[in-house]
Amino acid sequence: MIIDLSQLTPMQKQQWLQHAIAPRPVCFASTIDKEGNVNLSPFSFFNLFSSNPPVVVFSPARRVRDNTTKHTLQNVLEVPEVVINIVDYDMVQQVSLASCEFPKEVNEFIKAGFTEEAATLVKPPMVKESKVKMECKVLEVKPLGSEGGAGNLVICEVLRMHVDENILNAESTMIDQRKLHHIARLGGDWYCKVDEHSLFHVAKPNTQLGIGIDALPETIRNSNILTGNNLGQLANVHEYPAVDATFEDEQLKNIIQYFSINPDEMDKELHKYAKELLDAGKVNEAWQVLLADS
């Protein structure tokens, strides 16, 4: 199916894009106007774009239905400061409540039941219940259009972070990803939760290059059992592995013993076992199993 966005209504464009480009982290932005009125609102058009300088960007888009602008946008144009509070699972329902379009004089901290906590460098207050809070100055607000649905990029420099010590690792040197249960927006009313059950590791190439899928033997590259992810794991090694004479594996021995008279069946069983190992993150062992057929 081909979607030509130029033929869609603004609402249809938004729905297709938000369902496809996900999950999106949520920026819970606290801002203040020149009269001192506080606003608190979530935005899922948000991410990190630079670490040095530390820059994050979020976008309070113009409303699709009537092309009006949000109080957050009006506030950062008057007072170019914001606190970005990171949203986790413990606060998601209250955050959703804060997204209601209350009148400008209404404080969403009160409506959503959050606690104001004074920031140290900027005027807007922090959300005490958030486990990570970032005090930011607004560097620029860049409009992307003038029609309903058009974004307004609020480009922010992070000046100071406040991190709950309960989500740090054992050495207290970094956030333990397993302890901060991020939530993220999908399309429609859908969200997702990041926790121990949804986390997984992917080996990062860093400075050493992987050999690449094109360097894999044809029998592996064209396997009907190994998936693209499996091939990516095998091809991420820095040099083509050699047979390890000390490698011992009972299941490998059994496969060779029972299927050696039928090379095609043995190849199939070796690939099935290698896939099990790869799915368990055991790349070196998987390579030794596959090399047994060479």
N, C-alpha and C positions, 0 to 999 in steps of 0.2 A: 504494500500500500504506500503510495506517494502522497505526502501532505504538502500542498502548496500554500504556504502561510499567507501569501498575498490575497488568497481567495477566502480567507477566514475572517470572522468577526473578531474584535479584540478579546472577547471572552473565550472564544474557541481557541485562539492562539495561546492564551494564558493556560487553559486547561491542558492542551497538548504538551506544551513546554514543561509545565510543572509536574506532569506525570512522568515525563521522560527524563528530565534533569533532576535526579534525586538519588540519594537523600541529600538534603540541604541542612547545614547547621543553622541554629536559630540564634539571632542576635536579639537580646532583650534590652532595648535601648532606653535609658533614662536621660531625659533632657529637661531643659528649663527655659522659659521665655524671659524677656527683659523685665516683666512684672513679677517674676518669681514663681509663676505657676509651673508645677512639675507635671511631666507626662511620662508614661511608661508604656512601651508598646513593643511587640515582637515583630521581627522581620526575618524571613527565610531566604531573602536574596542577600547573602552575607558570606564572607570568607576572608582568609588571610592572604595577603598579596605580596608582602615583603617582610623580612625579618630584620634587615639592617638598611634603612630605618624600619622599625616595626610598624607596619601599616596594615590596617584592616579596612574593608569597604562594605557598607551595607546600603540598601536602596529602598527608601520609602517611595514606592511608585505612585503615580497619580491614579486615583480610583477609576476603574474601568467604566463603571455605570454612569458616573456624572462628571468625571474629569476634575474632581476637587482634589486638593492636596491634604496631606496628613499633618496633624499637629507636630509630630516629630520633625518633619521637614521645616515647618515654619519656625520651630524653636531653634534648630541648629543654624538657621540663617540669622536669627537674632542674637543668640549666644552660642558661638561655635565651640561648644564643649559637649561631651557625651560620656556616659558610663555604659559600657557594654557588659551586661551580665550574662554569663553562659548558662544555658538552660539544661537541667538534667531531669531525669524521670520523676524525681520527688516533687517537682514543681510544675509539671507540664499542664495540668488541668487549670491551675491558677493563672499560668501564662496565657492559656487560651482565653480565659475570661477577660484578661487585660486587653485582648485584641478587640473587644467590643468598642464601637465608635461612640464613646461617651462625649458629652459636651466638653469644650476646652477647659472650663473652670473645674471640671471633675478630676480628682487625683486618682489615677489607677492603682497606686499603692494601696489606697484605702479600699477601693472597690474589689480588688483581687486579693486583699488580705496579706500584702507583703509589708515588710518593715523597712522604713527608710534608715539608711546608715550614711553618715556624713562622709563624703569623699575627702581626700587629703590635698588634692591639687586642683580639682575642678568644682564648679558650682552644683551640677546635678547630683542628687544623692545616689548611693549604691543600694542594691537589693541585698539586704542582710542574708536572706535565705539562699542566695546563689553561692556556689562553692568556688567559682572563679569570677572575679570582677576586674574589669580593665578601665582605668581612667584614661580618657583620650581627649586630645584637642583635634578639632576639625580643621584639616588642611585646605580642603576645597569641597564644594558641592557642585557637581557637574550634571546638569540636566541632559537627558538623552532624547527628549522630545517634548511636545506640548499637548499631545493627545492623551485620552484616557488609557492607562496601562503603561505610559512612558515612565522609565525609571529615573531616579535622581541619585547619582552616586555620591554618597557621603564618605569622603576619603579621610580616614582618621589615623593619627599617630598615637600609638599606645605609649603612655607616659609611665604608668605604674600598674602592676598587677597585684591583686589580693587573692591568695590561694588558701583554701581551707586545709589545715595540716592533716586532717583525717583522710584526704585523698592522695597523700604523698606516698612514695615507695618506702621500703624499710630503712633506706639510708637518708631519707628526707632530702633527696637531691633532685627529685623530679616527680611529676604527677604519675601515679600508677594508673594506667589506662583502664585497668579492671575495676577501679574504685570510683571513677567518675562516669556515671551512667548517662552519657550524652543521649539526647533525643534529636531526631531530625525530621524535617518535613518531607512528605512525598506529595502526590497529587490528591486533590479533593480533601477529604477528612482524614487521610491516612498519615500516620507517623511511624517511625521505627525507633527502637531502643537499642543502645549499644551496651552490652554486658558480656560476662564471661562466655555465655552461650553463643554469641554472635561474633566474637573476636577470633581472628586467625592470623598466623604469621606468613609473610611472603618474603623470601630471601631477597635482599636488595643488592643489585650488582655493584654499587659504589664505584670505586676506581678501577676495578678489574673487569675486563669484558667477558661476557659469556660467550661460549663457542657458537651459539646460534642454532636454530632449528635446521638450517640448511646444512650444518655439519654433522647432523645425526645420520646414522646408517639408514638406507632406504627402508629396510624392514621395520625399523622403529618409527621412522617419519610417516610411513603409510599404514601404521598399525590401525586395525579396526577396533582395538580395545583401548589403547591409550588415548586420552583426550588432549585437546589443545593445551589445557592447563598442565597436564602431565608432561607433554613435550617441552613446555616452557620451563618446567622444573629441571628436566634433564639437560636442556640446552643452556642453563644458567651457570653450569660449571665453568671454571676458568681454563681448563685444559681437558682434552679428551682422556677419560679415565683408563687406567690399565687394569688388567686382571690382578686381583689380590689373592695370592696363593694361600694366604692365611684365613681367608673368609670362609666361614663354616655356617651352614644354614640347613636345618633338618628338612624343611619344606622344599628347598631347592634340590636337595639330594633325592627326595621322593619323586619330584617331577622328572628329573633326569632318569631315574631308575625305571619308572613306569611308562614313560612316553618316548624314550630314546629310539624305539623301533619305528616310531611315526613322527618324523621331523615337524610336520605341519601342526600336529596336535601338541607336541612339546613346545613349539613356538607360541602357540595360543596360550598354553598354561603358564609359560614364563611371563608373557605379557600381562596376564591376569594377576599373577602374584606381584609383578613389578608395580602394577597399578595400585594394589593394596598398600604396598610400601610407600609409594609416592603420596597417596591420599593421607597417609599417616605422617608425612613429612620426612621420611627416611630415604633421602635421595641417593646417598652413597650406596646403601644396601640395594636399592632398586637397580642402580647401574651394575652392580656385581651380578645380579640375577640375569639381566639382559646380556651381559658379556659372556655368560655361560653358554650362550647359543652361538657365539662367534667362532 
